[in-house]
Amino acid sequence: MNKINIKMKRILSVVFVLFIGLSVHAQDAKKAKELLDQVSAKVKSYENIVIDFKYSLSNPKEKINQESNGNVALKGNLYNLNFMGVTKIFDGKKIYTIVPEDEEITVEDYNESDDKSITPNKMLTFFNSGYKYAWDILQNVKGRKIQYVKLTPNSAKDTRKEILIGIDTQTKHIYTVIEVGKNGTKTTLTVNSFKTNQPLSKNHFTFTKSKYPNYYINKLD
């Protein structure tokens, strides 16, 4: 066998390995997106969702380590969030931020086109676009199989390096969301309880001014 044939065989071998690698990567990306689509479909099938969660933020370099618990009720695009002593209510048009410690309420109009962050009403569907998808590890958490999907933001301007979403393979509910920032900051939201179709009051997503008679109301344009 001459040197040209040997060289050609090596090139073809490398090309074959690269092709297989790209093919497997594409299949994994497709599998990851299909799982996320199942999560989205499940979320949309419920009348409402009530979640109790734990939130942690850490940055070893900055010596930051914080933890807090919270809860949120979701109905379509509406939400009622209680977190770190603050209540946020979104009625579909306005966001009301209620701070009992300061006896102050901030009211602002909501403009979806201006909001690129992961707000409560997007926390279970934010992953539908804007990311590259990859199949990640499978973990056993207290008898539950949690499959992780890794998201990499398409935008180079995004401050997040990657996002890991842990999904219960049986219920298709999100168990945890881990964001890793380019600056080393890591935030983790872990779902402690996930309840659906709860008997919420008709005013659960409505701000009632009479409940806060002595509060200062700050209206933002």
C-alpha positions as CSV (number, residue, x, y, z in Angstrom):
1,M,0.0,0.0,0.0
2,N,1.5,3.3,-1.1
3,K,1.8,6.4,1.1
4,I,-1.0,8.2,-0.7
5,N,-3.5,5.4,0.0
6,I,-2.5,5.3,3.7
7,K,-2.9,9.1,4.0
8,M,-6.3,8.9,2.3
9,K,-7.4,6.1,4.7
10,R,-6.5,8.2,7.7
11,I,-8.4,11.3,6.3
12,L,-11.5,9.1,5.6
13,S,-11.2,7.7,9.1
14,V,-11.1,11.1,10.7
15,V,-14.0,12.3,8.6
16,F,-16.0,9.2,9.5
17,V,-15.4,9.8,13.3
18,L,-16.4,13.5,12.9
19,F,-19.5,12.5,11.0
20,I,-20.5,10.0,13.7
21,G,-19.8,12.5,16.4
22,L,-22.0,15.2,14.7
23,S,-24.7,12.7,14.1
24,V,-24.9,11.6,17.8
25,H,-24.8,15.3,18.9
26,A,-27.7,16.1,16.6
27,Q,-29.7,13.1,17.9
28,D,-29.0,14.1,21.5
29,A,-30.1,17.7,20.8
30,K,-33.3,16.5,19.2
31,K,-34.0,14.2,22.1
32,A,-33.4,17.0,24.6
33,K,-35.8,19.4,22.7
34,E,-38.4,16.7,22.5
35,L,-38.3,16.2,26.3
36,L,-38.6,19.9,26.8
37,D,-41.6,20.0,24.4
38,Q,-43.3,17.3,26.6
39,V,-42.7,19.5,29.6
40,S,-44.3,22.5,27.9
41,A,-47.3,20.5,26.8
42,K,-47.8,19.2,30.3
43,V,-47.6,22.7,31.8
44,K,-50.2,24.0,29.3
45,S,-52.6,21.2,30.1
46,Y,-53.1,22.4,33.7
47,E,-55.7,25.0,34.9
48,N,-53.2,26.3,37.4
49,I,-49.9,25.3,39.1
50,V,-48.7,26.0,42.6
51,I,-45.0,25.5,43.4
52,D,-43.1,25.7,46.7
53,F,-39.4,26.1,45.9
54,K,-35.9,26.6,47.4
55,Y,-33.6,29.2,45.8
56,S,-29.9,29.4,46.3
57,L,-27.2,31.7,44.9
58,S,-23.5,31.2,45.2
59,N,-20.2,32.7,43.9
60,P,-17.1,31.3,45.6
61,K,-14.9,34.0,44.2
62,E,-17.1,36.7,45.7
63,K,-17.7,34.6,48.8
64,I,-21.5,34.8,48.3
65,N,-23.8,32.0,49.5
66,Q,-27.5,32.7,50.0
67,E,-30.5,30.5,50.3
68,S,-34.3,31.3,50.5
69,N,-37.6,29.6,50.1
70,G,-40.6,30.9,48.2
71,N,-43.8,29.9,46.5
72,V,-45.6,30.9,43.3
73,A,-49.0,30.3,41.8
74,L,-49.3,30.3,38.0
75,K,-52.3,30.4,35.7
76,G,-51.6,30.9,32.1
77,N,-49.6,34.2,31.9
78,L,-50.7,35.3,35.4
79,Y,-48.7,34.8,38.6
80,N,-48.6,35.5,42.3
81,L,-45.1,35.1,43.7
82,N,-44.0,35.3,47.4
83,F,-40.2,35.4,47.8
84,M,-37.8,36.9,50.3
85,G,-40.6,38.9,52.0
86,V,-41.9,40.4,48.8
87,T,-45.1,39.6,46.9
88,K,-45.3,40.1,43.1
89,I,-48.7,39.9,41.4
90,F,-49.2,40.0,37.7
91,D,-52.8,40.4,36.5
92,G,-52.0,40.3,32.8
93,K,-51.5,44.0,32.4
94,K,-49.7,45.3,35.4
95,I,-47.1,44.0,37.9
96,Y,-47.6,44.9,41.5
97,T,-44.6,44.6,43.8
98,I,-45.6,44.6,47.4
99,V,-43.0,45.2,50.1
100,P,-44.5,45.0,53.6
101,E,-41.2,46.0,55.3
102,D,-41.3,49.4,53.6
103,E,-45.1,49.5,53.4
104,E,-44.7,50.3,49.7
105,I,-46.2,49.1,46.5
106,T,-44.7,49.6,43.0
107,V,-47.0,49.4,40.0
108,E,-45.7,49.1,36.5
109,D,-47.0,48.2,33.1
110,Y,-45.9,44.9,31.6
111,N,-44.3,44.9,28.2
112,E,-43.4,41.4,27.1
113,S,-41.3,42.6,24.2
114,D,-39.0,44.5,26.6
115,D,-38.7,41.6,29.1
116,K,-36.0,39.1,28.3
117,S,-35.5,37.7,31.8
118,I,-37.0,34.6,33.2
119,T,-40.0,35.9,35.0
120,P,-42.4,33.7,37.1
121,N,-44.8,33.3,34.2
122,K,-41.9,32.0,32.0
123,M,-40.2,29.8,34.5
124,L,-41.7,26.6,33.1
125,T,-41.5,27.5,29.4
126,F,-38.5,30.0,29.0
127,F,-36.5,27.3,27.3
128,N,-38.7,27.0,24.1
129,S,-36.4,29.2,22.0
130,G,-33.0,31.0,22.1
131,Y,-30.8,28.1,23.1
132,K,-28.8,25.2,21.9
133,Y,-29.9,21.9,23.5
134,A,-27.9,18.9,24.7
135,W,-28.7,15.7,26.5
136,D,-27.0,15.6,29.9
137,I,-26.8,13.2,32.9
138,L,-29.5,11.1,34.5
139,Q,-29.6,11.2,38.3
140,N,-31.6,9.2,40.9
141,V,-33.0,11.6,43.5
142,K,-34.9,9.9,46.3
143,G,-36.1,7.2,43.9
144,R,-37.0,9.7,41.2
145,K,-35.2,9.6,37.9
146,I,-34.1,13.2,37.0
147,Q,-32.9,13.7,33.4
148,Y,-30.9,16.8,32.8
149,V,-31.0,18.9,29.7
150,K,-28.2,21.5,29.1
151,L,-29.1,24.8,27.4
152,T,-26.5,27.1,25.9
153,P,-27.7,30.6,25.1
154,N,-27.5,31.5,21.4
155,S,-26.7,35.2,22.2
156,A,-23.1,36.0,23.0
157,K,-24.4,38.9,25.0
158,D,-26.2,36.6,27.5
159,T,-24.5,36.7,30.9
160,R,-25.3,33.0,31.5
161,K,-22.8,30.4,30.4
162,E,-25.2,27.5,30.6
163,I,-28.5,26.4,32.1
164,L,-29.2,22.9,33.4
165,I,-32.9,21.8,33.7
166,G,-33.6,18.6,35.7
167,I,-36.8,16.9,34.6
168,D,-38.7,14.1,36.4
169,T,-38.9,11.5,33.7
170,Q,-42.2,10.1,35.0
171,T,-44.2,13.2,35.6
172,K,-42.5,15.4,33.0
173,H,-42.3,18.2,35.6
174,I,-39.3,20.4,36.2
175,Y,-37.5,19.4,39.4
176,T,-34.6,21.9,39.3
177,V,-33.2,24.8,37.2
178,I,-29.5,25.6,37.5
179,E,-28.0,28.7,35.9
180,V,-24.3,29.1,35.7
181,G,-23.1,32.7,34.9
182,K,-20.0,33.6,33.0
183,N,-18.8,35.4,36.1
184,G,-19.0,32.2,38.2
185,T,-22.3,32.9,39.9
186,K,-24.5,29.8,40.2
187,T,-28.2,30.0,41.0
188,T,-30.3,26.9,41.7
189,L,-34.1,26.7,41.9
190,T,-35.3,23.4,43.4
191,V,-39.0,22.4,43.4
192,N,-40.1,21.1,46.8
193,S,-43.7,20.6,45.8
194,F,-45.6,20.9,42.5
195,K,-49.3,21.0,42.7
196,T,-51.8,21.4,39.9
197,N,-55.4,22.5,39.4
198,Q,-55.7,23.9,42.9
199,P,-58.9,25.6,44.2
200,L,-57.6,29.2,44.1
201,S,-59.8,32.2,44.7
202,K,-61.0,34.2,41.7
203,N,-59.0,37.2,43.1
204,H,-55.8,35.3,43.6
205,F,-54.1,37.1,40.7
206,T,-55.7,40.5,41.3
207,F,-54.3,43.3,43.3
208,T,-56.7,44.5,46.0
209,K,-55.8,48.1,47.1
210,S,-58.1,47.9,50.2
211,K,-55.8,45.3,51.7
212,Y,-53.0,47.9,52.0
213,P,-54.6,51.1,53.4
214,N,-51.4,52.7,54.7
215,Y,-49.1,51.7,51.9
216,Y,-47.4,54.2,49.6
217,I,-48.1,53.4,46.0
218,N,-45.5,54.2,43.5
219,K,-46.7,54.1,39.9
220,L,-44.0,53.8,37.2
221,D,-44.6,55.0,33.7
